[in-house]
Amino acid sequence: MITGKEDAANNYARGHYTIGKEIIDQVLDRIRKLADQCTGLQGFLVFRSFGGGTGSGFTSLLMERLSVDYGKKSKLEFSIYPAPQVSTAVVEPYNSILTTHSTLEHSDCAFMVDNEAIYDICRRNLDIERPTYTNLNRLISQVVSSITASLRFDGALNVDLTEFQTNLVPYPRIHFPLATYAPVVSAERAYHEQLSVAEITNSCFEPANQMVKCDPRHGKYMACCLLYRGDVVPKDVNAAIATIKTKRSIQFVDWCPTNLVPYPRIHFPLATYAPVISAEKAYHEQLSVAEITNSCFEPANQMVKCDPRHGKYMACCLLYRGDVVPKDVNAAIATIKTKRSIQFVDWCPTGFKVGINYQPPTVVPGGDLAKVQRAVCMLSNTTAIAEAWARLDHKFDLMYAKRAFVHWYVGEGMEEGEFSEAREDMAALEKDYEEVGLDSYEDEEEGEE
């Protein structure tokens, strides 16, 4: 653990040029000692934010030096990207664009995560009204864990750091995959979701749950006695019964009395029990391979706010964990390919790289996330991520047009020209994404013109 005496005050230039220069040699020395103890160093995982001074400025300096000292070793980033609405600093757009420009050639793969997307997932899927950084970090850690699982555990299709990077990055600059994770289920919801009073009441009227083979839909009920156990309140029971009464398939005799035996000889009630679910099924019923795979293509499960339906996929890396077999994965992918809303660039027909690891995800005991037997993390390179860059570039332009806050950066030893240079590089990056999304025949037509 290395700590400094002062922070970078949300200033890229301070983190890169002033404070960074004082501490960089000490940091590299510690990294060298750790690297010397490794028998097979694959690369570096870098966790940082784009918006802060240390995350943007010092990290870009560190990555430049790592490129010099460790050459071709992979450098994978997990970057907290500025959210569309939630902001922690006014100068986030400056810091983000300056650091993206300076690390573009030093980072092999950068998985972007924005706080707003994670906040939304915590509120919607985990029912946490005011998520803390602990809640956010636990969710992000599941993605990190999925990516590194193959290095730590056995699986049918193990994927190392270099391998999925090879499959995800078609061009060196196009290295910002979108991370998606499913299922995100709260511990509480996993426990009770399928067992509402209405659902178990409805189940009692299903022939499949009866203890005698006969079809009540071909007869009429004379009486029903519903014996509930456990966490049940009368209000829910009344609502469930009211719903049952509206169903045409469930008929009662018109003279229906209130007890079970209307006449002495009519004393053979039918017994039905619900829910009858195996321990395994109760735990995982909604989490089939097909369902968790489909969930990955829902914008709601993404770690960055952008809509892949407005772009095209260049590559998808699906990293499964737990009880998953290749046959189910192939079937799920075949279904995905038939969906019109999910488009791939025409120059990458295969599109999918799959990793399967037998170790199911682990969760923090007593935490928000339910323990599941299978999960998937999708890393996809999509042209839709350009939305996020465009959003950030626009915010940068608004401030830089007035040269607002620029003096703080120049005062820390940075040249003003670096702003223009970084912005031009970002414009080129947006253009790169636009070009890779074009169909091949469109490229040919442009070439002929």
Residue pairs with C-beta under 8 A, 6 or more apart in sequence:
2 23
2 26
2 27
2 30
4 19
4 22
4 23
6 19
7 19
7 53
7 54
8 14
8 15
8 19
8 20
8 52
8 53
8 54
8 57
8 58
9 53
10 51
10 52
10 53
10 89
10 91
10 95
11 53
11 57
11 91
11 95
11 408
11 409
11 412
12 53
12 56
12 57
12 60
12 94
12 95
12 98
12 99
12 409
12 414
13 57
13 408
13 409
13 410
13 411
13 412
13 413
13 414
14 20
14 53
14 57
14 412
15 52
15 53
15 54
15 55
15 56
15 57
15 58
15 59
15 61
16 56
16 57
16 58
16 60
16 61
16 102
16 414
17 57
17 412
17 413
17 414
18 412
18 413
19 54
19 57
19 58
20 57
20 58
20 61
20 62
21 61
23 58
24 58
24 61
24 62
24 65
27 62
28 62
28 65
28 66
28 69
31 66
32 69
35 41
35 70
41 70
41 73
42 73
42 74
42 151
42 160
42 161
42 162
43 73
43 74
43 75
43 76
43 108
43 161
43 162
44 66
44 70
44 73
44 74
44 75
44 76
45 76
45 77
45 78
45 144
45 148
46 59
46 62
46 63
46 75
46 76
46 77
46 78
46 107
47 77
47 78
48 54
48 55
48 56
48 59
48 77
48 78
48 79
48 80
49 55
49 56
49 79
49 80
50 56
50 79
50 80
50 81
50 82
50 92
50 95
50 96
50 99
50 100
51 80
51 82
51 87
51 88
51 89
51 92
51 95
51 96
52 88
52 89
52 95
53 95
55 79
55 80
55 95
55 99
56 95
56 96
56 98
56 99
57 95
57 98
57 99
59 99
59 103
60 98
60 99
60 102
60 103
60 106
63 75
63 103
63 106
63 107
64 102
64 103
64 106
66 73
66 75
66 106
67 75
67 105
67 106
74 108
74 109
74 161
74 162
74 165
75 106
75 107
75 108
76 107
76 108
76 109
76 110
76 111
76 147
76 161
76 165
77 103
77 107
77 109
77 110
77 111
78 110
78 111
78 113
78 140
78 143
78 144
79 110
79 111
79 112
79 113
80 113
80 114
80 115
81 96
81 112
81 113
81 114
81 304
81 388
82 92
82 93
82 96
82 114
82 392
82 395
83 114
83 115
83 116
83 117
83 119
83 305
84 114
84 116
84 305
84 391
85 116
86 115
86 116
86 119
88 115
89 95
90 405
91 399
91 405
91 408
92 395
93 392
93 393
93 395
93 396
93 399
94 396
94 399
94 400
94 405
94 409
94 419
96 392
96 396
97 392
97 393
97 396
97 422
97 423
97 426
98 418
98 419
98 422
100 422
100 425
100 426
100 429
101 421
101 422
101 425
101 426
102 422
103 110
104 173
104 425
104 429
105 172
107 175
108 165
108 169
108 175
109 165
109 168
109 169
109 175
109 177
110 175
110 176
110 177
111 143
111 147
111 176
111 177
111 179
111 303
111 379
112 176
112 178
112 179
112 303
112 304
112 385
112 388
113 140
113 143
113 179
113 303
113 304
114 303
114 304
114 305
114 388
115 136
116 305
117 302
117 303
117 304
117 305
118 131
118 136
118 139
118 140
118 303
119 131
119 136
120 300
121 139
121 184
121 300
121 301
122 128
122 131
122 135
122 136
122 139
122 368
123 129
123 131
124 300
125 184
125 185
125 186
126 135
126 184
126 186
126 368
126 369
127 186
127 188
127 189
128 135
128 368
135 368
138 363
138 364
138 367
138 368
138 369
139 181
139 184
139 369
140 303
142 181
142 361
142 369
142 375
142 377
143 179
143 181
143 303
143 377
145 361
145 362
146 181
146 319
146 321
146 361
146 375
146 376
146 377
147 161
147 164
147 319
147 377
147 379
148 161
149 155
149 319
149 321
149 357
149 359
150 158
150 159
150 160
150 319
150 355
150 357
151 160
151 161
152 359
153 357
153 358
153 359
154 357
154 358
154 359
155 355
155 356
155 357
155 358
155 359
156 325
156 326
156 356
156 358
157 326
157 354
157 355
157 356
158 355
158 357
159 317
159 319
159 353
159 355
163 353
164 317
164 319
164 353
164 355
164 379
167 315
167 317
167 353
168 175
168 177
168 315
168 317
168 353
168 379
168 380
168 381
169 175
169 315
169 381
170 314
170 315
170 348
170 381
170 436
171 432
171 436
173 429
173 432
174 314
174 381
174 432
174 433
174 436
175 381
176 381
176 385
177 315
177 317
177 379
177 380
177 381
178 302
178 303
178 304
178 306
178 308
178 378
178 379
178 380
178 381
178 382
178 384
178 385
179 302
179 303
179 304
179 377
179 378
179 379
180 295
180 296
180 297
180 298
180 301
180 302
180 303
180 377
180 378
180 380
181 296
181 301
181 303
181 375
181 376
181 377
181 378
182 292
182 293
182 295
182 296
182 301
182 375
182 376
182 378
183 286
183 287
183 291
183 292
183 295
183 372
183 375
184 301
184 369
185 193
185 287
185 369
185 370
185 372
186 368
186 369
186 370
187 363
187 367
187 368
187 369
187 370
187 371
189 370
190 283
190 370
190 371
190 372
191 370
192 231
193 286
194 275
194 277
194 282
194 285
194 286
195 275
196 236
197 228
197 232
197 233
197 236
197 237
197 239
197 240
198 236
198 239
198 240
198 243
199 275
200 228
200 274
200 275
201 226
201 237
201 240
201 241
201 243
201 244
201 274
202 240
202 243
202 244
203 209
203 272
203 274
203 275
204 226
204 272
204 273
204 274
205 216
205 244
205 247
205 250
205 272
206 272
206 274
207 214
207 215
207 216
207 217
209 272
209 273
209 274
209 276
210 216
210 270
210 271
210 272
211 270
211 271
211 272
211 273
212 270
212 271
214 270
216 250
216 270
217 249
217 250
219 251
220 251
220 252
220 253
221 250
221 251
221 252
221 253
221 256
222 252
222 253
222 256
222 257
222 262
222 266
223 256
223 257
223 258
223 259
223 260
223 261
223 262
223 269
225 260
225 269
226 237
226 241
228 237
244 250
260 269
261 267
261 269
275 282
277 285
280 373
283 372
283 373
284 323
284 372
284 373
284 374
287 372
287 373
287 374
287 375
288 328
289 320
289 324
289 325
289 328
289 329
289 331
289 332
289 374
289 376
290 328
290 331
290 332
290 335
292 374
292 375
292 376
293 318
293 329
293 332
293 333
293 335
293 336
293 376
294 332
294 335
294 336
295 301
295 376
296 318
296 376
296 378
296 380
297 308
297 336
297 339
297 341
297 342
297 378
299 306
299 307
299 308
299 309
302 308
304 385
304 388
305 388
306 382
306 384
306 385
306 387
306 388
307 384
307 387
308 342
308 380
308 382
308 384
309 341
309 342
309 384
310 384
310 387
311 343
311 382
311 383
311 384
311 385
311 386
311 387
311 437
312 343
312 344
312 345
312 382
312 383
312 384
312 437
313 342
313 343
313 344
313 345
313 348
313 351
313 380
313 381
313 382
314 344
314 345
314 348
314 381
314 382
314 383
314 436
315 348
315 351
315 352
315 353
315 380
315 381
316 351
316 352
316 353
316 378
316 379
316 380
316 381
317 352
317 353
317 354
317 355
317 378
317 379
317 380
318 329
318 333
318 352
318 353
318 354
318 355
318 376
318 377
318 378
319 355
319 357
319 376
319 377
319 378
319 379
320 329
320 354
320 355
320 356
320 357
320 374
320 375
320 376
321 357
321 358
321 359
321 360
321 361
321 374
321 375
321 376
321 377
322 357
322 358
322 359
322 360
322 361
322 372
322 373
322 374
322 375
323 360
323 373
323 374
324 356
324 374
324 376
325 356
326 354
326 356
329 354
329 356
333 352
333 354
336 342
344 351
345 383
345 436
345 437
345 439
346 439
346 440
347 440
360 371
360 372
360 373
360 374
360 375
361 371
361 372
361 375
362 371
363 369
363 370
363 371
383 433
383 434
383 436
383 437
385 433
386 430
386 433
386 434
389 426
389 429
389 430
389 433
390 430
392 426
393 423
393 426
393 427
393 430
396 423
396 426
397 423
399 405
400 406
400 419
400 423
406 416
406 419
409 416
409 419
410 416
435 443
438 446
